[in-house]
């Protein structure tokens, strides 16, 4: 989970840098950050973890958010964050895991 949370932390960091850039600063006041679950599907190295990836993903995202500096914390809180789950069968798993958090 630590390595995955570092990945999401890097994603959040890059998103915040974009918001601070001249291009990002001209965007709507409440931009949307759309994320995909990282390290799932064909990119999952340990297939035994597949049934737990929803919980692992939400935990990693939570840890990444907690590791953000306060200024970036505010930027992410002001944004709409969406996690895009493409497989319909997985949508319920991710929703259930999020509801359990």
Phi and psi restraints in degrees (range 20) as a CNS / XPLOR table:
assign (resid 1 and name C) (resid 2 and name N)
       (resid 2 and name CA) (resid 2 and name C) 1.0 -60.8 20.0 2
assign (resid 2 and name N) (resid 2 and name CA)
       (resid 2 and name C) (resid 3 and name N) 1.0 -48.9 20.0 2
assign (resid 2 and name C) (resid 3 and name N)
       (resid 3 and name CA) (resid 3 and name C) 1.0 -63.4 20.0 2
assign (resid 3 and name N) (resid 3 and name CA)
       (resid 3 and name C) (resid 4 and name N) 1.0 -40.3 20.0 2
assign (resid 3 and name C) (resid 4 and name N)
       (resid 4 and name CA) (resid 4 and name C) 1.0 -66.6 20.0 2
assign (resid 4 and name N) (resid 4 and name CA)
       (resid 4 and name C) (resid 5 and name N) 1.0 -39.0 20.0 2
assign (resid 4 and name C) (resid 5 and name N)
       (resid 5 and name CA) (resid 5 and name C) 1.0 -66.0 20.0 2
assign (resid 5 and name N) (resid 5 and name CA)
       (resid 5 and name C) (resid 6 and name N) 1.0 -34.5 20.0 2
assign (resid 5 and name C) (resid 6 and name N)
       (resid 6 and name CA) (resid 6 and name C) 1.0 -64.5 20.0 2
assign (resid 6 and name N) (resid 6 and name CA)
       (resid 6 and name C) (resid 7 and name N) 1.0 -36.5 20.0 2
assign (resid 6 and name C) (resid 7 and name N)
       (resid 7 and name CA) (resid 7 and name C) 1.0 -63.1 20.0 2
assign (resid 7 and name N) (resid 7 and name CA)
       (resid 7 and name C) (resid 8 and name N) 1.0 -47.5 20.0 2
assign (resid 7 and name C) (resid 8 and name N)
       (resid 8 and name CA) (resid 8 and name C) 1.0 -65.8 20.0 2
assign (resid 8 and name N) (resid 8 and name CA)
       (resid 8 and name C) (resid 9 and name N) 1.0 -35.0 20.0 2
assign (resid 8 and name C) (resid 9 and name N)
       (resid 9 and name CA) (resid 9 and name C) 1.0 -60.5 20.0 2
assign (resid 9 and name N) (resid 9 and name CA)
       (resid 9 and name C) (resid 10 and name N) 1.0 -43.2 20.0 2
assign (resid 9 and name C) (resid 10 and name N)
       (resid 10 and name CA) (resid 10 and name C) 1.0 -63.4 20.0 2
assign (resid 10 and name N) (resid 10 and name CA)
       (resid 10 and name C) (resid 11 and name N) 1.0 -38.7 20.0 2
assign (resid 10 and name C) (resid 11 and name N)
       (resid 11 and name CA) (resid 11 and name C) 1.0 -63.2 20.0 2
assign (resid 11 and name N) (resid 11 and name CA)
       (resid 11 and name C) (resid 12 and name N) 1.0 -47.4 20.0 2
assign (resid 11 and name C) (resid 12 and name N)
       (resid 12 and name CA) (resid 12 and name C) 1.0 -60.1 20.0 2
assign (resid 12 and name N) (resid 12 and name CA)
       (resid 12 and name C) (resid 13 and name N) 1.0 -42.6 20.0 2
assign (resid 12 and name C) (resid 13 and name N)
       (resid 13 and name CA) (resid 13 and name C) 1.0 -61.3 20.0 2
assign (resid 13 and name N) (resid 13 and name CA)
       (resid 13 and name C) (resid 14 and name N) 1.0 -46.5 20.0 2
assign (resid 13 and name C) (resid 14 and name N)
       (resid 14 and name CA) (resid 14 and name C) 1.0 -64.6 20.0 2
assign (resid 14 and name N) (resid 14 and name CA)
       (resid 14 and name C) (resid 15 and name N) 1.0 -38.6 20.0 2
assign (resid 14 and name C) (resid 15 and name N)
       (resid 15 and name CA) (resid 15 and name C) 1.0 -62.3 20.0 2
assign (resid 15 and name N) (resid 15 and name CA)
       (resid 15 and name C) (resid 16 and name N) 1.0 -44.4 20.0 2
assign (resid 15 and name C) (resid 16 and name N)
       (resid 16 and name CA) (resid 16 and name C) 1.0 -64.9 20.0 2
assign (resid 16 and name N) (resid 16 and name CA)
       (resid 16 and name C) (resid 17 and name N) 1.0 -38.8 20.0 2
assign (resid 16 and name C) (resid 17 and name N)
       (resid 17 and name CA) (resid 17 and name C) 1.0 -62.0 20.0 2
assign (resid 17 and name N) (resid 17 and name CA)
       (resid 17 and name C) (resid 18 and name N) 1.0 -40.4 20.0 2
assign (resid 17 and name C) (resid 18 and name N)
       (resid 18 and name CA) (resid 18 and name C) 1.0 -61.6 20.0 2
assign (resid 18 and name N) (resid 18 and name CA)
       (resid 18 and name C) (resid 19 and name N) 1.0 -44.3 20.0 2
assign (resid 18 and name C) (resid 19 and name N)
       (resid 19 and name CA) (resid 19 and name C) 1.0 -61.0 20.0 2
assign (resid 19 and name N) (resid 19 and name CA)
       (resid 19 and name C) (resid 20 and name N) 1.0 -32.0 20.0 2
assign (resid 19 and name C) (resid 20 and name N)
       (resid 20 and name CA) (resid 20 and name C) 1.0 -82.5 20.0 2
assign (resid 20 and name N) (resid 20 and name CA)
       (resid 20 and name C) (resid 21 and name N) 1.0 -15.0 20.0 2
assign (resid 20 and name C) (resid 21 and name N)
       (resid 21 and name CA) (resid 21 and name C) 1.0 -73.9 20.0 2
assign (resid 21 and name N) (resid 21 and name CA)
       (resid 21 and name C) (resid 22 and name N) 1.0 162.0 20.0 2
assign (resid 21 and name C) (resid 22 and name N)
       (resid 22 and name CA) (resid 22 and name C) 1.0 -57.3 20.0 2
assign (resid 22 and name N) (resid 22 and name CA)
       (resid 22 and name C) (resid 23 and name N) 1.0 -36.2 20.0 2
assign (resid 22 and name C) (resid 23 and name N)
       (resid 23 and name CA) (resid 23 and name C) 1.0 -69.4 20.0 2
assign (resid 23 and name N) (resid 23 and name CA)
       (resid 23 and name C) (resid 24 and name N) 1.0 -46.4 20.0 2
assign (resid 23 and name C) (resid 24 and name N)
       (resid 24 and name CA) (resid 24 and name C) 1.0 -68.2 20.0 2
assign (resid 24 and name N) (resid 24 and name CA)
       (resid 24 and name C) (resid 25 and name N) 1.0 -30.4 20.0 2
assign (resid 24 and name C) (resid 25 and name N)
       (resid 25 and name CA) (resid 25 and name C) 1.0 -72.8 20.0 2
assign (resid 25 and name N) (resid 25 and name CA)
       (resid 25 and name C) (resid 26 and name N) 1.0 -14.4 20.0 2
assign (resid 25 and name C) (resid 26 and name N)
       (resid 26 and name CA) (resid 26 and name C) 1.0 -91.6 20.0 2
assign (resid 26 and name N) (resid 26 and name CA)
       (resid 26 and name C) (resid 27 and name N) 1.0 1.1 20.0 2
assign (resid 26 and name C) (resid 27 and name N)
       (resid 27 and name CA) (resid 27 and name C) 1.0 -80.8 20.0 2
assign (resid 27 and name N) (resid 27 and name CA)
       (resid 27 and name C) (resid 28 and name N) 1.0 172.2 20.0 2
assign (resid 27 and name C) (resid 28 and name N)
       (resid 28 and name CA) (resid 28 and name C) 1.0 -56.1 20.0 2
assign (resid 28 and name N) (resid 28 and name CA)
       (resid 28 and name C) (resid 29 and name N) 1.0 150.4 20.0 2
assign (resid 28 and name C) (resid 29 and name N)
       (resid 29 and name CA) (resid 29 and name C) 1.0 -63.7 20.0 2
assign (resid 29 and name N) (resid 29 and name CA)
       (resid 29 and name C) (resid 30 and name N) 1.0 -24.5 20.0 2
assign (resid 29 and name C) (resid 30 and name N)
       (resid 30 and name CA) (resid 30 and name C) 1.0 -122.6 20.0 2
assign (resid 30 and name N) (resid 30 and name CA)
       (resid 30 and name C) (resid 31 and name N) 1.0 77.1 20.0 2
assign (resid 30 and name C) (resid 31 and name N)
       (resid 31 and name CA) (resid 31 and name C) 1.0 -69.7 20.0 2
assign (resid 31 and name N) (resid 31 and name CA)
       (resid 31 and name C) (resid 32 and name N) 1.0 165.8 20.0 2
assign (resid 31 and name C) (resid 32 and name N)
       (resid 32 and name CA) (resid 32 and name C) 1.0 -110.5 20.0 2
assign (resid 32 and name N) (resid 32 and name CA)
       (resid 32 and name C) (resid 33 and name N) 1.0 131.0 20.0 2
assign (resid 32 and name C) (resid 33 and name N)
       (resid 33 and name CA) (resid 33 and name C) 1.0 -105.8 20.0 2
assign (resid 33 and name N) (resid 33 and name CA)
       (resid 33 and name C) (resid 34 and name N) 1.0 116.9 20.0 2
assign (resid 33 and name C) (resid 34 and name N)
       (resid 34 and name CA) (resid 34 and name C) 1.0 -104.8 20.0 2
assign (resid 34 and name N) (resid 34 and name CA)
       (resid 34 and name C) (resid 35 and name N) 1.0 124.1 20.0 2
assign (resid 34 and name C) (resid 35 and name N)
       (resid 35 and name CA) (resid 35 and name C) 1.0 -113.1 20.0 2
assign (resid 35 and name N) (resid 35 and name CA)
       (resid 35 and name C) (resid 36 and name N) 1.0 149.3 20.0 2
assign (resid 35 and name C) (resid 36 and name N)
       (resid 36 and name CA) (resid 36 and name C) 1.0 -107.0 20.0 2
assign (resid 36 and name N) (resid 36 and name CA)
       (resid 36 and name C) (resid 37 and name N) 1.0 149.2 20.0 2
assign (resid 36 and name C) (resid 37 and name N)
       (resid 37 and name CA) (resid 37 and name C) 1.0 -61.7 20.0 2
assign (resid 37 and name N) (resid 37 and name CA)
       (resid 37 and name C) (resid 38 and name N) 1.0 126.0 20.0 2
assign (resid 37 and name C) (resid 38 and name N)
       (resid 38 and name CA) (resid 38 and name C) 1.0 -86.5 20.0 2
assign (resid 38 and name N) (resid 38 and name CA)
       (resid 38 and name C) (resid 39 and name N) 1.0 144.6 20.0 2
assign (resid 38 and name C) (resid 39 and name N)
       (resid 39 and name CA) (resid 39 and name C) 1.0 64.9 20.0 2
assign (resid 39 and name N) (resid 39 and name CA)
       (resid 39 and name C) (resid 40 and name N) 1.0 40.5 20.0 2
assign (resid 39 and name C) (resid 40 and name N)
       (resid 40 and name CA) (resid 40 and name C) 1.0 -120.1 20.0 2
assign (resid 40 and name N) (resid 40 and name CA)
       (resid 40 and name C) (resid 41 and name N) 1.0 173.6 20.0 2
assign (resid 40 and name C) (resid 41 and name N)
       (resid 41 and name CA) (resid 41 and name C) 1.0 61.6 20.0 2
assign (resid 41 and name N) (resid 41 and name CA)
       (resid 41 and name C) (resid 42 and name N) 1.0 -130.1 20.0 2
assign (resid 41 and name C) (resid 42 and name N)
       (resid 42 and name CA) (resid 42 and name C) 1.0 -69.5 20.0 2
assign (resid 42 and name N) (resid 42 and name CA)
       (resid 42 and name C) (resid 43 and name N) 1.0 -16.6 20.0 2
assign (resid 42 and name C) (resid 43 and name N)
       (resid 43 and name CA) (resid 43 and name C) 1.0 -89.3 20.0 2
assign (resid 43 and name N) (resid 43 and name CA)
       (resid 43 and name C) (resid 44 and name N) 1.0 -4.6 20.0 2
assign (resid 43 and name C) (resid 44 and name N)
       (resid 44 and name CA) (resid 44 and name C) 1.0 -78.5 20.0 2
assign (resid 44 and name N) (resid 44 and name CA)
       (resid 44 and name C) (resid 45 and name N) 1.0 117.1 20.0 2
assign (resid 44 and name C) (resid 45 and name N)
       (resid 45 and name CA) (resid 45 and name C) 1.0 -77.2 20.0 2
assign (resid 45 and name N) (resid 45 and name CA)
       (resid 45 and name C) (resid 46 and name N) 1.0 -40.7 20.0 2
assign (resid 45 and name C) (resid 46 and name N)
       (resid 46 and name CA) (resid 46 and name C) 1.0 -101.9 20.0 2
assign (resid 46 and name N) (resid 46 and name CA)
       (resid 46 and name C) (resid 47 and name N) 1.0 95.8 20.0 2
assign (resid 46 and name C) (resid 47 and name N)
       (resid 47 and name CA) (resid 47 and name C) 1.0 -62.5 20.0 2
assign (resid 47 and name N) (resid 47 and name CA)
       (resid 47 and name C) (resid 48 and name N) 1.0 -19.2 20.0 2
assign (resid 47 and name C) (resid 48 and name N)
       (resid 48 and name CA) (resid 48 and name C) 1.0 -66.7 20.0 2
assign (resid 48 and name N) (resid 48 and name CA)
       (resid 48 and name C) (resid 49 and name N) 1.0 -20.5 20.0 2
assign (resid 48 and name C) (resid 49 and name N)
       (resid 49 and name CA) (resid 49 and name C) 1.0 -84.8 20.0 2
assign (resid 49 and name N) (resid 49 and name CA)
       (resid 49 and name C) (resid 50 and name N) 1.0 -7.7 20.0 2
assign (resid 49 and name C) (resid 50 and name N)
       (resid 50 and name CA) (resid 50 and name C) 1.0 -52.6 20.0 2
assign (resid 50 and name N) (resid 50 and name CA)
       (resid 50 and name C) (resid 51 and name N) 1.0 -44.2 20.0 2
assign (resid 50 and name C) (resid 51 and name N)
       (resid 51 and name CA) (resid 51 and name C) 1.0 -70.7 20.0 2
assign (resid 51 and name N) (resid 51 and name CA)
       (resid 51 and name C) (resid 52 and name N) 1.0 -11.9 20.0 2
assign (resid 51 and name C) (resid 52 and name N)
       (resid 52 and name CA) (resid 52 and name C) 1.0 -107.8 20.0 2
assign (resid 52 and name N) (resid 52 and name CA)
       (resid 52 and name C) (resid 53 and name N) 1.0 2.1 20.0 2
assign (resid 52 and name C) (resid 53 and name N)
       (resid 53 and name CA) (resid 53 and name C) 1.0 -64.5 20.0 2
assign (resid 53 and name N) (resid 53 and name CA)
       (resid 53 and name C) (resid 54 and name N) 1.0 -29.8 20.0 2
assign (resid 53 and name C) (resid 54 and name N)
       (resid 54 and name CA) (resid 54 and name C) 1.0 -62.2 20.0 2
assign (resid 54 and name N) (resid 54 and name CA)
       (resid 54 and name C) (resid 55 and name N) 1.0 -49.1 20.0 2
assign (resid 54 and name C) (resid 55 and name N)
       (resid 55 and name CA) (resid 55 and name C) 1.0 -64.3 20.0 2
assign (resid 55 and name N) (resid 55 and name CA)
       (resid 55 and name C) (resid 56 and name N) 1.0 -41.7 20.0 2
assign (resid 55 and name C) (resid 56 and name N)
       (resid 56 and name CA) (resid 56 and name C) 1.0 -64.2 20.0 2
assign (resid 56 and name N) (resid 56 and name CA)
       (resid 56 and name C) (resid 57 and name N) 1.0 -41.8 20.0 2
assign (resid 56 and name C) (resid 57 and name N)
       (resid 57 and name CA) (resid 57 and name C) 1.0 -62.7 20.0 2
assign (resid 57 and name N) (resid 57 and name CA)
       (resid 57 and name C) (resid 58 and name N) 1.0 -49.4 20.0 2
assign (resid 57 and name C) (resid 58 and name N)
       (resid 58 and name CA) (resid 58 and name C) 1.0 -63.1 20.0 2
assign (resid 58 and name N) (resid 58 and name CA)
       (resid 58 and name C) (resid 59 and name N) 1.0 -38.0 20.0 2
assign (resid 58 and name C) (resid 59 and name N)
       (resid 59 and name CA) (resid 59 and name C) 1.0 -64.3 20.0 2
assign (resid 59 and name N) (resid 59 and name CA)
       (resid 59 and name C) (resid 60 and name N) 1.0 -43.2 20.0 2
assign (resid 59 and name C) (resid 60 and name N)
       (resid 60 and name CA) (resid 60 and name C) 1.0 -64.9 20.0 2
assign (resid 60 and name N) (resid 60 and name CA)
       (resid 60 and name C) (resid 61 and name N) 1.0 -41.2 20.0 2
assign (resid 60 and name C) (resid 61 and name N)
       (resid 61 and name CA) (resid 61 and name C) 1.0 -64.6 20.0 2
assign (resid 61 and name N) (resid 61 and name CA)
       (resid 61 and name C) (resid 62 and name N) 1.0 -41.5 20.0 2
assign (resid 61 and name C) (resid 62 and name N)
       (resid 62 and name CA) (resid 62 and name C) 1.0 -62.6 20.0 2
assign (resid 62 and name N) (resid 62 and name CA)
       (resid 62 and name C) (resid 63 and name N) 1.0 -45.0 20.0 2
assign (resid 62 and name C) (resid 63 and name N)
       (resid 63 and name CA) (resid 63 and name C) 1.0 -63.8 20.0 2
assign (resid 63 and name N) (resid 63 and name CA)
       (resid 63 and name C) (resid 64 and name N) 1.0 -41.4 20.0 2
assign (resid 63 and name C) (resid 64 and name N)
       (resid 64 and name CA) (resid 64 and name C) 1.0 -61.2 20.0 2
assign (resid 64 and name N) (resid 64 and name CA)
       (resid 64 and name C) (resid 65 and name N) 1.0 -43.6 20.0 2
assign (resid 64 and name C) (resid 65 and name N)
       (resid 65 and name CA) (resid 65 and name C) 1.0 -61.7 20.0 2
assign (resid 65 and name N) (resid 65 and name CA)
       (resid 65 and name C) (resid 66 and name N) 1.0 -41.3 20.0 2
assign (resid 65 and name C) (resid 66 and name N)
       (resid 66 and name CA) (resid 66 and name C) 1.0 -66.1 20.0 2
assign (resid 66 and name N) (resid 66 and name CA)
       (resid 66 and name C) (resid 67 and name N) 1.0 -27.7 20.0 2
assign (resid 66 and name C) (resid 67 and name N)
       (resid 67 and name CA) (resid 67 and name C) 1.0 -83.1 20.0 2
assign (resid 67 and name N) (resid 67 and name CA)
       (resid 67 and name C) (resid 68 and name N) 1.0 -9.2 20.0 2
assign (resid 67 and name C) (resid 68 and name N)
       (resid 68 and name CA) (resid 68 and name C) 1.0 -67.5 20.0 2
assign (resid 68 and name N) (resid 68 and name CA)
       (resid 68 and name C) (resid 69 and name N) 1.0 144.6 20.0 2
assign (resid 68 and name C) (resid 69 and name N)
       (resid 69 and name CA) (resid 69 and name C) 1.0 -64.0 20.0 2
assign (resid 69 and name N) (resid 69 and name CA)
       (resid 69 and name C) (resid 70 and name N) 1.0 157.0 20.0 2
assign (resid 69 and name C) (resid 70 and name N)
       (resid 70 and name CA) (resid 70 and name C) 1.0 -59.4 20.0 2
assign (resid 70 and name N) (resid 70 and name CA)
       (resid 70 and name C) (resid 71 and name N) 1.0 -36.6 20.0 2
assign (resid 70 and name C) (resid 71 and name N)
       (resid 71 and name CA) (resid 71 and name C) 1.0 -63.8 20.0 2
assign (resid 71 and name N) (resid 71 and name CA)
       (resid 71 and name C) (resid 72 and name N) 1.0 -42.1 20.0 2
assign (resid 71 and name C) (resid 72 and name N)
       (resid 72 and name CA) (resid 72 and name C) 1.0 -72.2 20.0 2
assign (resid 72 and name N) (resid 72 and name CA)
       (resid 72 and name C) (resid 73 and name N) 1.0 -32.4 20.0 2
assign (resid 72 and name C) (resid 73 and name N)
       (resid 73 and name CA) (resid 73 and name C) 1.0 -53.8 20.0 2
assign (resid 73 and name N) (resid 73 and name CA)
       (resid 73 and name C) (resid 74 and name N) 1.0 -48.3 20.0 2
assign (resid 73 and name C) (resid 74 and name N)
       (resid 74 and name CA) (resid 74 and name C) 1.0 -63.5 20.0 2
assign (resid 74 and name N) (resid 74 and name CA)
       (resid 74 and name C) (resid 75 and name N) 1.0 -39.7 20.0 2
assign (resid 74 and name C) (resid 75 and name N)
       (resid 75 and name CA) (resid 75 and name C) 1.0 -64.0 20.0 2
assign (resid 75 and name N) (resid 75 and name CA)
       (resid 75 and name C) (resid 76 and name N) 1.0 -42.7 20.0 2
assign (resid 75 and name C) (resid 76 and name N)
       (resid 76 and name CA) (resid 76 and name C) 1.0 -69.5 20.0 2
assign (resid 76 and name N) (resid 76 and name CA)
       (resid 76 and name C) (resid 77 and name N) 1.0 -39.6 20.0 2
assign (resid 76 and name C) (resid 77 and name N)
       (resid 77 and name CA) (resid 77 and name C) 1.0 -63.5 20.0 2
assign (resid 77 and name N) (resid 77 and name CA)
       (resid 77 and name C) (resid 78 and name N) 1.0 -31.0 20.0 2
assign (resid 77 and name C) (resid 78 and name N)
       (resid 78 and name CA) (resid 78 and name C) 1.0 -78.0 20.0 2
assign (resid 78 and name N) (resid 78 and name CA)
       (resid 78 and name C) (resid 79 and name N) 1.0 -16.5 20.0 2
assign (resid 78 and name C) (resid 79 and name N)
       (resid 79 and name CA) (resid 79 and name C) 1.0 -91.2 20.0 2
assign (resid 79 and name N) (resid 79 and name CA)
       (resid 79 and name C) (resid 80 and name N) 1.0 159.3 20.0 2
assign (resid 79 and name C) (resid 80 and name N)
       (resid 80 and name CA) (resid 80 and name C) 1.0 -92.2 20.0 2
assign (resid 80 and name N) (resid 80 and name CA)
       (resid 80 and name C) (resid 81 and name N) 1.0 122.1 20.0 2
assign (resid 80 and name C) (resid 81 and name N)
       (resid 81 and name CA) (resid 81 and name C) 1.0 -107.2 20.0 2
assign (resid 81 and name N) (resid 81 and name CA)
       (resid 81 and name C) (resid 82 and name N) 1.0 125.1 20.0 2
assign (resid 81 and name C) (resid 82 and name N)
       (resid 82 and name CA) (resid 82 and name C) 1.0 -121.3 20.0 2
assign (resid 82 and name N) (resid 82 and name CA)
       (resid 82 and name C) (resid 83 and name N) 1.0 136.0 20.0 2
assign (resid 82 and name C) (resid 83 and name N)
       (resid 83 and name CA) (resid 83 and name C) 1.0 -105.0 20.0 2
assign (resid 83 and name N) (resid 83 and name CA)
       (resid 83 and name C) (resid 84 and name N) 1.0 119.1 20.0 2
assign (resid 83 and name C) (resid 84 and name N)
       (resid 84 and name CA) (resid 84 and name C) 1.0 -93.5 20.0 2
assign (resid 84 and name N) (resid 84 and name CA)
       (resid 84 and name C) (resid 85 and name N) 1.0 114.9 20.0 2
assign (resid 84 and name C) (resid 85 and name N)
       (resid 85 and name CA) (resid 85 and name C) 1.0 -109.9 20.0 2
assign (resid 85 and name N) (resid 85 and name CA)
       (resid 85 and name C) (resid 86 and name N) 1.0 115.8 20.0 2
assign (resid 85 and name C) (resid 86 and name N)
       (resid 86 and name CA) (resid 86 and name C) 1.0 -82.1 20.0 2
assign (resid 86 and name N) (resid 86 and name CA)
       (resid 86 and name C) (resid 87 and name N) 1.0 -38.8 20.0 2
assign (resid 86 and name C) (resid 87 and name N)
       (resid 87 and name CA) (resid 87 and name C) 1.0 -79.4 20.0 2
assign (resid 87 and name N) (resid 87 and name CA)
       (resid 87 and name C) (resid 88 and name N) 1.0 122.3 20.0 2
assign (resid 87 and name C) (resid 88 and name N)
       (resid 88 and name CA) (resid 88 and name C) 1.0 -58.2 20.0 2
assign (resid 88 and name N) (resid 88 and name CA)
       (resid 88 and name C) (resid 89 and name N) 1.0 -37.8 20.0 2
assign (resid 88 and name C) (resid 89 and name N)
       (resid 89 and name CA) (resid 89 and name C) 1.0 -63.3 20.0 2
assign (resid 89 and name N) (resid 89 and name CA)
       (resid 89 and name C) (resid 90 and name N) 1.0 -30.4 20.0 2
assign (resid 89 and name C) (resid 90 and name N)
       (resid 90 and name CA) (resid 90 and name C) 1.0 -82.0 20.0 2
assign (resid 90 and name N) (resid 90 and name CA)
       (resid 90 and name C) (resid 91 and name N) 1.0 -20.6 20.0 2
assign (resid 90 and name C) (resid 91 and name N)
       (resid 91 and name CA) (resid 91 and name C) 1.0 -58.1 20.0 2
assign (resid 91 and name N) (resid 91 and name CA)
       (resid 91 and name C) (resid 92 and name N) 1.0 -42.7 20.0 2
assign (resid 91 and name C) (resid 92 and name N)
       (resid 92 and name CA) (resid 92 and name C) 1.0 -66.8 20.0 2
assign (resid 92 and name N) (resid 92 and name CA)
       (resid 92 and name C) (resid 93 and name N) 1.0 -36.9 20.0 2
assign (resid 92 and name C) (resid 93 and name N)
       (resid 93 and name CA) (resid 93 and name C) 1.0 -63.5 20.0 2
assign (resid 93 and name N) (resid 93 and name CA)
       (resid 93 and name C) (resid 94 and name N) 1.0 -45.2 20.0 2
assign (resid 93 and name C) (resid 94 and name N)
       (resid 94 and name CA) (resid 94 and name C) 1.0 -67.8 20.0 2
assign (resid 94 and name N) (resid 94 and name CA)
       (resid 94 and name C) (resid 95 and name N) 1.0 -39.1 20.0 2
assign (resid 94 and name C) (resid 95 and name N)
       (resid 95 and name CA) (resid 95 and name C) 1.0 -65.2 20.0 2
assign (resid 95 and name N) (resid 95 and name CA)
       (resid 95 and name C) (resid 96 and name N) 1.0 -42.6 20.0 2
assign (resid 95 and name C) (resid 96 and name N)
       (resid 96 and name CA) (resid 96 and name C) 1.0 -64.4 20.0 2
assign (resid 96 and name N) (resid 96 and name CA)
       (resid 96 and name C) (resid 97 and name N) 1.0 -41.9 20.0 2
assign (resid 96 and name C) (resid 97 and name N)
       (resid 97 and name CA) (resid 97 and name C) 1.0 -65.3 20.0 2
assign (resid 97 and name N) (resid 97 and name CA)
       (resid 97 and name C) (resid 98 and name N) 1.0 -38.8 20.0 2
assign (resid 97 and name C) (resid 98 and name N)
       (resid 98 and name CA) (resid 98 and name C) 1.0 -68.1 20.0 2
assign (resid 98 and name N) (resid 98 and name CA)
       (resid 98 and name C) (resid 99 and name N) 1.0 -41.6 20.0 2
assign (resid 98 and name C) (resid 99 and name N)
       (resid 99 and name CA) (resid 99 and name C) 1.0 -63.2 20.0 2
assign (resid 99 and name N) (resid 99 and name CA)
       (resid 99 and name C) (resid 100 and name N) 1.0 -31.0 20.0 2
assign (resid 99 and name C) (resid 100 and name N)
       (resid 100 and name CA) (resid 100 and name C) 1.0 -76.5 20.0 2
assign (resid 100 and name N) (resid 100 and name CA)
       (resid 100 and name C) (resid 101 and name N) 1.0 -16.9 20.0 2
